[in-house]
Amino acid sequence: MKKQISFFLFFLFFTGLHLQAQYFGRNKPRYRTFDFSVYQTPHFEIYHYLKNKEVLGRFALWAET
């Protein structure tokens, strides 16, 4: 009986540590700050990273039509 209890406690202790180690930090999301700009049209707000204003104007025209 004493062996069963000690085996159960041993199993419970090491299983609990294993589950905690898998949860903490393994699939932790990492956030970055994004440096984007907003281009406003009469009906839309376009969030973009584009440096070419001509392409951005074309996208805005396509969105409005």
N, CA, C and O atoms as a Tripos MOL2 file, in Angstrom:
@<TRIPOS>MOLECULE
protein
  260   259    65     0     0
PROTEIN
NO_CHARGES

@<TRIPOS>ATOM
      1 N           0.8210   -1.1970    0.0000 N.3       1 MET1
      2 CA          0.0000    0.0000    0.0000 C.3       1 MET1
      3 C           0.8680    1.2640    0.0000 C.2       1 MET1
      4 O           0.5590    2.2500   -0.6700 O.2       1 MET1
      5 N           1.9440    1.2090    0.7580 N.am      2 LYS2
      6 CA          2.8280    2.3560    0.8490 C.3       2 LYS2
      7 C           3.5290    2.6140   -0.4910 C.2       2 LYS2
      8 O           3.7670    3.7640   -0.8610 O.2       2 LYS2
      9 N           3.8520    1.5480   -1.2060 N.am      3 LYS3
     10 CA          4.4860    1.6890   -2.5090 C.3       3 LYS3
     11 C           3.5340    2.3340   -3.5050 C.2       3 LYS3
     12 O           3.9630    3.1320   -4.3390 O.2       3 LYS3
     13 N           2.2600    2.0050   -3.4330 N.am      4 GLN4
     14 CA          1.2770    2.5740   -4.3600 C.3       4 GLN4
     15 C           1.1080    4.0700   -4.1320 C.2       4 GLN4
     16 O           1.0010    4.8490   -5.0800 O.2       4 GLN4
     17 N           1.0850    4.4560   -2.8750 N.am      5 ILE5
     18 CA          0.9330    5.8820   -2.5570 C.3       5 ILE5
     19 C           2.1720    6.6570   -3.0020 C.2       5 ILE5
     20 O           2.0600    7.7350   -3.5850 O.2       5 ILE5
     21 N           3.3520    6.1010   -2.7240 N.am      6 SER6
     22 CA          4.5660    6.8050   -3.1300 C.3       6 SER6
     23 C           4.6810    6.8760   -4.6550 C.2       6 SER6
     24 O           5.1330    7.8880   -5.1920 O.2       6 SER6
     25 N           4.2790    5.8180   -5.3530 N.am      7 PHE7
     26 CA          4.2850    5.8560   -6.8180 C.3       7 PHE7
     27 C           3.3010    6.8930   -7.3380 C.2       7 PHE7
     28 O           3.6140    7.6220   -8.2800 O.2       7 PHE7
     29 N           2.1150    6.9710   -6.7390 N.am      8 PHE8
     30 CA          1.1060    7.9410   -7.1480 C.3       8 PHE8
     31 C           1.6160    9.3670   -6.9360 C.2       8 PHE8
     32 O           1.4640   10.2180   -7.8130 O.2       8 PHE8
     33 N           2.2190    9.6280   -5.7780 N.am      9 LEU9
     34 CA          2.7510   10.9650   -5.5180 C.3       9 LEU9
     35 C           3.8970   11.3070   -6.4670 C.2       9 LEU9
     36 O           3.9920   12.4340   -6.9540 O.2       9 LEU9
     37 N           4.7590   10.3400   -6.7260 N.am     10 PHE10
     38 CA          5.8540   10.5310   -7.6670 C.3      10 PHE10
     39 C           5.3170   10.8570   -9.0610 C.2      10 PHE10
     40 O           5.7940   11.7880   -9.7100 O.2      10 PHE10
     41 N           4.3370   10.0980   -9.5160 N.am     11 PHE11
     42 CA          3.7270   10.3010  -10.8320 C.3      11 PHE11
     43 C           3.0280   11.6510  -10.9100 C.2      11 PHE11
     44 O           3.1670   12.3630  -11.9040 O.2      11 PHE11
     45 N           2.2840   12.0060   -9.8780 N.am     12 LEU12
     46 CA          1.5540   13.2740   -9.8420 C.3      12 LEU12
     47 C           2.5180   14.4620   -9.8500 C.2      12 LEU12
     48 O           2.2750   15.4550  -10.5350 O.2      12 LEU12
     49 N           3.5970   14.3630   -9.0980 N.am     13 PHE13
     50 CA          4.5620   15.4540   -9.0120 C.3      13 PHE13
     51 C           5.2500   15.7070  -10.3530 C.2      13 PHE13
     52 O           5.3370   16.8530  -10.7950 O.2      13 PHE13
     53 N           5.7350   14.6620  -10.9960 N.am     14 PHE14
     54 CA          6.4690   14.8550  -12.2450 C.3      14 PHE14
     55 C           5.5640   15.1370  -13.4350 C.2      14 PHE14
     56 O           5.9990   15.7930  -14.3810 O.2      14 PHE14
     57 N           4.3420   14.6740  -13.4210 N.am     15 THR15
     58 CA          3.4030   15.0040  -14.4910 C.3      15 THR15
     59 C           3.0180   16.4790  -14.4210 C.2      15 THR15
     60 O           2.9070   17.1430  -15.4510 O.2      15 THR15
     61 N           2.8180   16.9800  -13.2340 N.am     16 GLY16
     62 CA          2.4630   18.3900  -13.0500 C.3      16 GLY16
     63 C           3.5630   19.3180  -13.5230 C.2      16 GLY16
     64 O           3.2760   20.3520  -14.1270 O.2      16 GLY16
     65 N           4.8170   18.9750  -13.2650 N.am     17 LEU17
     66 CA          5.9200   19.8110  -13.7300 C.3      17 LEU17
     67 C           6.0260   19.8050  -15.2510 C.2      17 LEU17
     68 O           6.3280   20.8260  -15.8670 O.2      17 LEU17
     69 N           5.7780   18.6670  -15.8350 N.am     18 HIS18
     70 CA          5.8620   18.5550  -17.2840 C.3      18 HIS18
     71 C           4.7940   19.4160  -17.9560 C.2      18 HIS18
     72 O           5.0860   20.0920  -18.9430 O.2      18 HIS18
     73 N           3.5900   19.4050  -17.4520 N.am     19 LEU19
     74 CA          2.5180   20.1940  -18.0510 C.3      19 LEU19
     75 C           2.7790   21.6880  -17.8830 C.2      19 LEU19
     76 O           2.5170   22.4670  -18.8000 O.2      19 LEU19
     77 N           3.2790   22.0860  -16.7510 N.am     20 GLN20
     78 CA          3.5690   23.4940  -16.5310 C.3      20 GLN20
     79 C           4.7000   23.9560  -17.4500 C.2      20 GLN20
     80 O           4.6510   25.0760  -17.9580 O.2      20 GLN20
     81 N           5.6870   23.1440  -17.6690 N.am     21 ALA21
     82 CA          6.7970   23.5220  -18.5350 C.3      21 ALA21
     83 C           6.3400   23.6590  -19.9840 C.2      21 ALA21
     84 O           6.8470   24.5160  -20.7090 O.2      21 ALA21
     85 N           5.4130   22.8500  -20.4090 N.am     22 GLN22
     86 CA          4.9150   22.9450  -21.7760 C.3      22 GLN22
     87 C           4.0620   24.1880  -21.9650 C.2      22 GLN22
     88 O           4.0660   24.7730  -23.0470 O.2      22 GLN22
     89 N           3.3350   24.6020  -20.9440 N.am     23 TYR23
     90 CA          2.4580   25.7510  -21.0930 C.3      23 TYR23
     91 C           3.2410   27.0590  -21.0680 C.2      23 TYR23
     92 O           2.9620   27.9560  -21.8640 O.2      23 TYR23
     93 N           4.1930   27.1810  -20.1880 N.am     24 PHE24
     94 CA          4.8430   28.4620  -19.9570 C.3      24 PHE24
     95 C           5.8680   28.7720  -21.0420 C.2      24 PHE24
     96 O           6.9490   28.1830  -21.0540 O.2      24 PHE24
     97 N           5.5470   29.6750  -21.9420 N.am     25 GLY25
     98 CA          6.4940   30.2060  -22.8850 C.3      25 GLY25
     99 C           6.6640   29.4430  -24.1710 C.2      25 GLY25
    100 O           7.3370   29.9360  -25.0760 O.2      25 GLY25
    101 N           6.1020   28.2880  -24.2980 N.am     26 ARG26
    102 CA          6.3240   27.5040  -25.5130 C.3      26 ARG26
    103 C           5.6020   28.1330  -26.7050 C.2      26 ARG26
    104 O           6.2110   28.3310  -27.7560 O.2      26 ARG26
    105 N           4.3410   28.4410  -26.5600 N.am     27 ASN27
    106 CA          3.5580   29.0550  -27.6350 C.3      27 ASN27
    107 C           3.1670   30.4820  -27.2530 C.2      27 ASN27
    108 O           2.0690   30.9420  -27.5640 O.2      27 ASN27
    109 N           4.0570   31.1520  -26.5940 N.am     28 LYS28
    110 CA          3.7810   32.5060  -26.1280 C.3      28 LYS28
    111 C           3.7890   33.4710  -27.3080 C.2      28 LYS28
    112 O           4.7570   33.4970  -28.0680 O.2      28 LYS28
    113 N           2.7290   34.2680  -27.4810 N.am     29 PRO29
    114 CA          2.7250   35.2110  -28.6060 C.3      29 PRO29
    115 C           3.7320   36.3280  -28.3790 C.2      29 PRO29
    116 O           3.9540   36.7750  -27.2530 O.2      29 PRO29
    117 N           4.3250   36.7570  -29.4610 N.am     30 ARG30
    118 CA          5.2690   37.8740  -29.4140 C.3      30 ARG30
    119 C           4.6730   39.0210  -30.2150 C.2      30 ARG30
    120 O           4.2750   38.8480  -31.3670 O.2      30 ARG30
    121 N           4.6170   40.1660  -29.6080 N.am     31 TYR31
    122 CA          4.0070   41.3160  -30.2490 C.3      31 TYR31
    123 C           5.0890   42.2720  -30.7200 C.2      31 TYR31
    124 O           6.0960   42.4890  -30.0450 O.2      31 TYR31
    125 N           4.8540   42.8350  -31.8910 N.am     32 ARG32
    126 CA          5.7440   43.8590  -32.4240 C.3      32 ARG32
    127 C           4.9220   45.1250  -32.6290 C.2      32 ARG32
    128 O           3.7030   45.0620  -32.7930 O.2      32 ARG32
    129 N           5.5750   46.2420  -32.6210 N.am     33 THR33
    130 CA          4.8910   47.4840  -32.9610 C.3      33 THR33
    131 C           5.0860   47.7180  -34.4520 C.2      33 THR33
    132 O           6.1950   47.6000  -34.9710 O.2      33 THR33
    133 N           4.0100   48.0450  -35.1230 N.am     34 PHE34
    134 CA          4.0320   48.2550  -36.5600 C.3      34 PHE34
    135 C           3.9590   49.7430  -36.8470 C.2      34 PHE34
    136 O           3.1700   50.4690  -36.2420 O.2      34 PHE34
    137 N           4.7860   50.1850  -37.7720 N.am     35 ASP35
    138 CA          4.8180   51.5930  -38.1510 C.3      35 ASP35
    139 C           4.0850   51.7440  -39.4850 C.2      35 ASP35
    140 O           4.7030   51.6880  -40.5480 O.2      35 ASP35
    141 N           2.7670   51.9370  -39.4240 N.am     36 PHE36
    142 CA          1.9760   52.0600  -40.6480 C.3      36 PHE36
    143 C           1.3830   53.4580  -40.7370 C.2      36 PHE36
    144 O           1.3510   54.2060  -39.7600 O.2      36 PHE36
    145 N           0.9190   53.7850  -41.9250 N.am     37 SER37
    146 CA          0.2690   55.0760  -42.1660 C.3      37 SER37
    147 C          -1.1690   54.8240  -42.5830 C.2      37 SER37
    148 O          -1.5270   53.7230  -43.0030 O.2      37 SER37
    149 N          -1.9800   55.8520  -42.4620 N.am     38 VAL38
    150 CA         -3.3930   55.7530  -42.8260 C.3      38 VAL38
    151 C          -3.6650   56.7250  -43.9590 C.2      38 VAL38
    152 O          -3.3690   57.9160  -43.8630 O.2      38 VAL38
    153 N          -4.2380   56.1910  -45.0450 N.am     39 TYR39
    154 CA         -4.6390   57.0170  -46.1870 C.3      39 TYR39
    155 C          -6.1590   57.0130  -46.2110 C.2      39 TYR39
    156 O          -6.7760   55.9530  -46.3190 O.2      39 TYR39
    157 N          -6.7730   58.1990  -46.1110 N.am     40 GLN40
    158 CA         -8.2320   58.2770  -46.0330 C.3      40 GLN40
    159 C          -8.8140   58.6840  -47.3700 C.2      40 GLN40
    160 O          -8.3480   59.6230  -48.0150 O.2      40 GLN40
    161 N          -9.8360   57.9610  -47.7690 N.am     41 THR41
    162 CA        -10.6380   58.2890  -48.9430 C.3      41 THR41
    163 C         -12.0320   58.6180  -48.4270 C.2      41 THR41
    164 O         -12.2840   58.4630  -47.2320 O.2      41 THR41
    165 N         -12.9460   59.0660  -49.2820 N.am     42 PRO42
    166 CA        -14.2950   59.3920  -48.7820 C.3      42 PRO42
    167 C         -15.0240   58.2190  -48.1070 C.2      42 PRO42
    168 O         -15.8550   58.4420  -47.2260 O.2      42 PRO42
    169 N         -14.7270   56.9790  -48.5060 N.am     43 HIS43
    170 CA        -15.4530   55.8370  -47.9460 C.3      43 HIS43
    171 C         -14.5780   54.8240  -47.2240 C.2      43 HIS43
    172 O         -15.1040   53.9100  -46.5890 O.2      43 HIS43
    173 N         -13.2690   54.9560  -47.3010 N.am     44 PHE44
    174 CA        -12.3710   53.9530  -46.7410 C.3      44 PHE44
    175 C         -11.2130   54.6060  -45.9970 C.2      44 PHE44
    176 O         -10.8570   55.7590  -46.2440 O.2      44 PHE44
    177 N         -10.6410   53.8360  -45.0840 N.am     45 GLU45
    178 CA         -9.3580   54.1640  -44.4810 C.3      45 GLU45
    179 C          -8.4250   53.0270  -44.8520 C.2      45 GLU45
    180 O          -8.6940   51.8700  -44.5280 O.2      45 GLU45
    181 N          -7.3350   53.3450  -45.5270 N.am     46 ILE46
    182 CA         -6.4000   52.3240  -45.9810 C.3      46 ILE46
    183 C          -5.1590   52.4070  -45.0950 C.2      46 ILE46
    184 O          -4.4450   53.4100  -45.0950 O.2      46 ILE46
    185 N          -4.9150   51.3360  -44.3400 N.am     47 TYR47
    186 CA         -3.7270   51.2320  -43.5020 C.3      47 TYR47
    187 C          -2.6380   50.5750  -44.3360 C.2      47 TYR47
    188 O          -2.8410   49.4840  -44.8690 O.2      47 TYR47
    189 N          -1.4800   51.2280  -44.4570 N.am     48 HIS48
    190 CA         -0.4820   50.7410  -45.4070 C.3      48 HIS48
    191 C           0.9320   50.9850  -44.9060 C.2      48 HIS48
    192 O           1.1770   51.7560  -43.9780 O.2      48 HIS48
    193 N           1.8480   50.2880  -45.5670 N.am     49 TYR49
    194 CA          3.2850   50.4450  -45.3630 C.3      49 TYR49
    195 C           3.9640   50.9120  -46.6460 C.2      49 TYR49
    196 O           5.1920   50.9310  -46.7250 O.2      49 TYR49
    197 N           3.1910   51.2820  -47.6300 N.am     50 LEU50
    198 CA          3.7320   51.6100  -48.9480 C.3      50 LEU50
    199 C           4.5060   52.9270  -48.9150 C.2      50 LEU50
    200 O           4.1470   53.8590  -48.1960 O.2      50 LEU50
    201 N           5.5610   52.9800  -49.6980 N.am     51 LYS51
    202 CA          6.3330   54.2140  -49.8390 C.3      51 LYS51
    203 C           6.0190   54.9000  -51.1640 C.2      51 LYS51
    204 O           6.3110   56.0830  -51.3360 O.2      51 LYS51
    205 N           5.4290   54.1650  -52.0950 N.am     52 ASN52
    206 CA          5.1060   54.6980  -53.4090 C.3      52 ASN52
    207 C           3.6800   55.2690  -53.3740 C.2      52 ASN52
    208 O           2.7090   54.5160  -53.2970 O.2      52 ASN52
    209 N           3.5620   56.5900  -53.4290 N.am     53 LYS53
    210 CA          2.2520   57.2520  -53.3400 C.3      53 LYS53
    211 C           1.3940   56.9920  -54.5790 C.2      53 LYS53
    212 O           0.1670   56.9910  -54.4880 O.2      53 LYS53
    213 N           2.0250   56.7710  -55.7340 N.am     54 GLU54
    214 CA          1.2630   56.4970  -56.9610 C.3      54 GLU54
    215 C           0.5060   55.1770  -56.8380 C.2      54 GLU54
    216 O          -0.6630   55.0950  -57.2140 O.2      54 GLU54
    217 N           1.1560   54.1590  -56.3220 N.am     55 VAL55
    218 CA          0.5080   52.8570  -56.1330 C.3      55 VAL55
    219 C          -0.6000   52.9720  -55.0960 C.2      55 VAL55
    220 O          -1.6660   52.3780  -55.2590 O.2      55 VAL55
    221 N          -0.3620   53.7160  -54.0510 N.am     56 LEU56
    222 CA         -1.3800   53.9140  -53.0220 C.3      56 LEU56
    223 C          -2.6020   54.6380  -53.5850 C.2      56 LEU56
    224 O          -3.7360   54.2830  -53.2620 O.2      56 LEU56
    225 N          -2.3790   55.6440  -54.4210 N.am     57 GLY57
    226 CA         -3.5050   56.3320  -55.0620 C.3      57 GLY57
    227 C          -4.2900   55.4120  -55.9750 C.2      57 GLY57
    228 O          -5.5140   55.5200  -56.0540 O.2      57 GLY57
    229 N          -3.6050   54.5020  -56.6730 N.am     58 ARG58
    230 CA         -4.2790   53.5330  -57.5370 C.3      58 ARG58
    231 C          -5.1350   52.5640  -56.7060 C.2      58 ARG58
    232 O          -6.2600   52.2400  -57.0840 O.2      58 ARG58
    233 N          -4.5900   52.1080  -55.5750 N.am     59 PHE59
    234 CA         -5.3720   51.2340  -54.6970 C.3      59 PHE59
    235 C          -6.6060   51.9270  -54.1650 C.2      59 PHE59
    236 O          -7.6750   51.3230  -54.0800 O.2      59 PHE59
    237 N          -6.4670   53.2000  -53.8030 N.am     60 ALA60
    238 CA         -7.5950   53.9680  -53.2890 C.3      60 ALA60
    239 C          -8.6580   54.1560  -54.3750 C.2      60 ALA60
    240 O          -9.8520   54.0900  -54.0860 O.2      60 ALA60
    241 N          -8.2340   54.3890  -55.6180 N.am     61 LEU61
    242 CA         -9.1710   54.5390  -56.7260 C.3      61 LEU61
    243 C          -9.9220   53.2370  -56.9780 C.2      61 LEU61
    244 O         -11.1300   53.2500  -57.2150 O.2      61 LEU61
    245 N          -9.2050   52.1060  -56.9270 N.am     62 TRP62
    246 CA         -9.8550   50.8060  -57.1190 C.3      62 TRP62
    247 C         -10.8510   50.5240  -55.9940 C.2      62 TRP62
    248 O         -11.9100   49.9450  -56.2380 O.2      62 TRP62
    249 N         -10.5240   50.9260  -54.7680 N.am     63 ALA63
    250 CA        -11.4200   50.6720  -53.6490 C.3      63 ALA63
    251 C         -12.6930   51.5040  -53.7720 C.2      63 ALA63
    252 O         -13.7690   51.0510  -53.3850 O.2      63 ALA63
    253 N         -12.5770   52.7060  -54.3030 N.am     64 GLU64
    254 CA        -13.7410   53.5890  -54.4120 C.3      64 GLU64
    255 C         -14.6590   53.2260  -55.5730 C.2      64 GLU64
    256 O         -15.8460   53.5510  -55.5340 O.2      64 GLU64
    257 N         -14.1390   52.5590  -56.6090 N.am     65 THR65
    258 CA        -14.9910   52.2320  -57.7550 C.3      65 THR65
    259 C         -15.6820   50.9120  -57.5880 C.2      65 THR65
    260 O         -16.4360   50.4940  -58.4670 O.2      65 THR65
@<TRIPOS>BOND
     1     1     2 1
     2     2     3 1
     3     3     4 2
     4     3     5 am
     5     5     6 1
     6     6     7 1
     7     7     8 2
     8     7     9 am
     9     9    10 1
    10    10    11 1
    11    11    12 2
    12    11    13 am
    13    13    14 1
    14    14    15 1
    15    15    16 2
    16    15    17 am
    17    17    18 1
    18    18    19 1
    19    19    20 2
    20    19    21 am
    21    21    22 1
    22    22    23 1
    23    23    24 2
    24    23    25 am
    25    25    26 1
    26    26    27 1
    27    27    28 2
    28    27    29 am
    29    29    30 1
    30    30    31 1
    31    31    32 2
    32    31    33 am
    33    33    34 1
    34    34    35 1
    35    35    36 2
    36    35    37 am
    37    37    38 1
    38    38    39 1
    39    39    40 2
    40    39    41 am
    41    41    42 1
    42    42    43 1
    43    43    44 2
    44    43    45 am
    45    45    46 1
    46    46    47 1
    47    47    48 2
    48    47    49 am
    49    49    50 1
    50    50    51 1
    51    51    52 2
    52    51    53 am
    53    53    54 1
    54    54    55 1
    55    55    56 2
    56    55    57 am
    57    57    58 1
    58    58    59 1
    59    59    60 2
    60    59    61 am
    61    61    62 1
    62    62    63 1
    63    63    64 2
    64    63    65 am
    65    65    66 1
    66    66    67 1
    67    67    68 2
    68    67    69 am
    69    69    70 1
    70    70    71 1
    71    71    72 2
    72    71    73 am
    73    73    74 1
    74    74    75 1
    75    75    76 2
    76    75    77 am
    77    77    78 1
    78    78    79 1
    79    79    80 2
    80    79    81 am
    81    81    82 1
    82    82    83 1
    83    83    84 2
    84    83    85 am
    85    85    86 1
    86    86    87 1
    87    87    88 2
    88    87    89 am
    89    89    90 1
    90    90    91 1
    91    91    92 2
    92    91    93 am
    93    93    94 1
    94    94    95 1
    95    95    96 2
    96    95    97 am
    97    97    98 1
    98    98    99 1
    99    99   100 2
   100    99   101 am
   101   101   102 1
   102   102   103 1
   103   103   104 2
   104   103   105 am
   105   105   106 1
   106   106   107 1
   107   107   108 2
   108   107   109 am
   109   109   110 1
   110   110   111 1
   111   111   112 2
   112   111   113 am
   113   113   114 1
   114   114   115 1
   115   115   116 2
   116   115   117 am
   117   117   118 1
   118   118   119 1
   119   119   120 2
   120   119   121 am
   121   121   122 1
   122   122   123 1
   123   123   124 2
   124   123   125 am
   125   125   126 1
   126   126   127 1
   127   127   128 2
   128   127   129 am
   129   129   130 1
   130   130   131 1
   131   131   132 2
   132   131   133 am
   133   133   134 1
   134   134   135 1
   135   135   136 2
   136   135   137 am
   137   137   138 1
   138   138   139 1
   139   139   140 2
   140   139   141 am
   141   141   142 1
   142   142   143 1
   143   143   144 2
   144   143   145 am
   145   145   146 1
   146   146   147 1
   147   147   148 2
   148   147   149 am
   149   149   150 1
   150   150   151 1
   151   151   152 2
   152   151   153 am
   153   153   154 1
   154   154   155 1
   155   155   156 2
   156   155   157 am
   157   157   158 1
   158   158   159 1
   159   159   160 2
   160   159   161 am
   161   161   162 1
   162   162   163 1
   163   163   164 2
   164   163   165 am
   165   165   166 1
   166   166   167 1
   167   167   168 2
   168   167   169 am
   169   169   170 1
   170   170   171 1
   171   171   172 2
   172   171   173 am
   173   173   174 1
   174   174   175 1
   175   175   176 2
   176   175   177 am
   177   177   178 1
   178   178   179 1
   179   179   180 2
   180   179   181 am
   181   181   182 1
   182   182   183 1
   183   183   184 2
   184   183   185 am
   185   185   186 1
   186   186   187 1
   187   187   188 2
   188   187   189 am
   189   189   190 1
   190   190   191 1
   191   191   192 2
   192   191   193 am
   193   193   194 1
   194   194   195 1
   195   195   196 2
   196   195   197 am
   197   197   198 1
   198   198   199 1
   199   199   200 2
   200   199   201 am
   201   201   202 1
   202   202   203 1
   203   203   204 2
   204   203   205 am
   205   205   206 1
   206   206   207 1
   207   207   208 2
   208   207   209 am
   209   209   210 1
   210   210   211 1
   211   211   212 2
   212   211   213 am
   213   213   214 1
   214   214   215 1
   215   215   216 2
   216   215   217 am
   217   217   218 1
   218   218   219 1
   219   219   220 2
   220   219   221 am
   221   221   222 1
   222   222   223 1
   223   223   224 2
   224   223   225 am
   225   225   226 1
   226   226   227 1
   227   227   228 2
   228   227   229 am
   229   229   230 1
   230   230   231 1
   231   231   232 2
   232   231   233 am
   233   233   234 1
   234   234   235 1
   235   235   236 2
   236   235   237 am
   237   237   238 1
   238   238   239 1
   239   239   240 2
   240   239   241 am
   241   241   242 1
   242   242   243 1
   243   243   244 2
   244   243   245 am
   245   245   246 1
   246   246   247 1
   247   247   248 2
   248   247   249 am
   249   249   250 1
   250   250   251 1
   251   251   252 2
   252   251   253 am
   253   253   254 1
   254   254   255 1
   255   255   256 2
   256   255   257 am
   257   257   258 1
   258   258   259 1
   259   259   260 2
@<TRIPOS>SUBSTRUCTURE
     1 MET1         2 RESIDUE 1 A MET
     2 LYS2         6 RESIDUE 1 A LYS
     3 LYS3        10 RESIDUE 1 A LYS
     4 GLN4        14 RESIDUE 1 A GLN
     5 ILE5        18 RESIDUE 1 A ILE
     6 SER6        22 RESIDUE 1 A SER
     7 PHE7        26 RESIDUE 1 A PHE
     8 PHE8        30 RESIDUE 1 A PHE
     9 LEU9        34 RESIDUE 1 A LEU
    10 PHE10       38 RESIDUE 1 A PHE
    11 PHE11       42 RESIDUE 1 A PHE
    12 LEU12       46 RESIDUE 1 A LEU
    13 PHE13       50 RESIDUE 1 A PHE
    14 PHE14       54 RESIDUE 1 A PHE
    15 THR15       58 RESIDUE 1 A THR
    16 GLY16       62 RESIDUE 1 A GLY
    17 LEU17       66 RESIDUE 1 A LEU
    18 HIS18       70 RESIDUE 1 A HIS
    19 LEU19       74 RESIDUE 1 A LEU
    20 GLN20       78 RESIDUE 1 A GLN
    21 ALA21       82 RESIDUE 1 A ALA
    22 GLN22       86 RESIDUE 1 A GLN
    23 TYR23       90 RESIDUE 1 A TYR
    24 PHE24       94 RESIDUE 1 A PHE
    25 GLY25       98 RESIDUE 1 A GLY
    26 ARG26      102 RESIDUE 1 A ARG
    27 ASN27      106 RESIDUE 1 A ASN
    28 LYS28      110 RESIDUE 1 A LYS
    29 PRO29      114 RESIDUE 1 A PRO
    30 ARG30      118 RESIDUE 1 A ARG
    31 TYR31      122 RESIDUE 1 A TYR
    32 ARG32      126 RESIDUE 1 A ARG
    33 THR33      130 RESIDUE 1 A THR
    34 PHE34      134 RESIDUE 1 A PHE
    35 ASP35      138 RESIDUE 1 A ASP
    36 PHE36      142 RESIDUE 1 A PHE
    37 SER37      146 RESIDUE 1 A SER
    38 VAL38      150 RESIDUE 1 A VAL
    39 TYR39      154 RESIDUE 1 A TYR
    40 GLN40      158 RESIDUE 1 A GLN
    41 THR41      162 RESIDUE 1 A THR
    42 PRO42      166 RESIDUE 1 A PRO
    43 HIS43      170 RESIDUE 1 A HIS
    44 PHE44      174 RESIDUE 1 A PHE
    45 GLU45      178 RESIDUE 1 A GLU
    46 ILE46      182 RESIDUE 1 A ILE
    47 TYR47      186 RESIDUE 1 A TYR
    48 HIS48      190 RESIDUE 1 A HIS
    49 TYR49      194 RESIDUE 1 A TYR
    50 LEU50      198 RESIDUE 1 A LEU
    51 LYS51      202 RESIDUE 1 A LYS
    52 ASN52      206 RESIDUE 1 A ASN
    53 LYS53      210 RESIDUE 1 A LYS
    54 GLU54      214 RESIDUE 1 A GLU
    55 VAL55      218 RESIDUE 1 A VAL
    56 LEU56      222 RESIDUE 1 A LEU
    57 GLY57      226 RESIDUE 1 A GLY
    58 ARG58      230 RESIDUE 1 A ARG
    59 PHE59      234 RESIDUE 1 A PHE
    60 ALA60      238 RESIDUE 1 A ALA
    61 LEU61      242 RESIDUE 1 A LEU
    62 TRP62      246 RESIDUE 1 A TRP
    63 ALA63      250 RESIDUE 1 A ALA
    64 GLU64      254 RESIDUE 1 A GLU
    65 THR65      258 RESIDUE 1 A THR
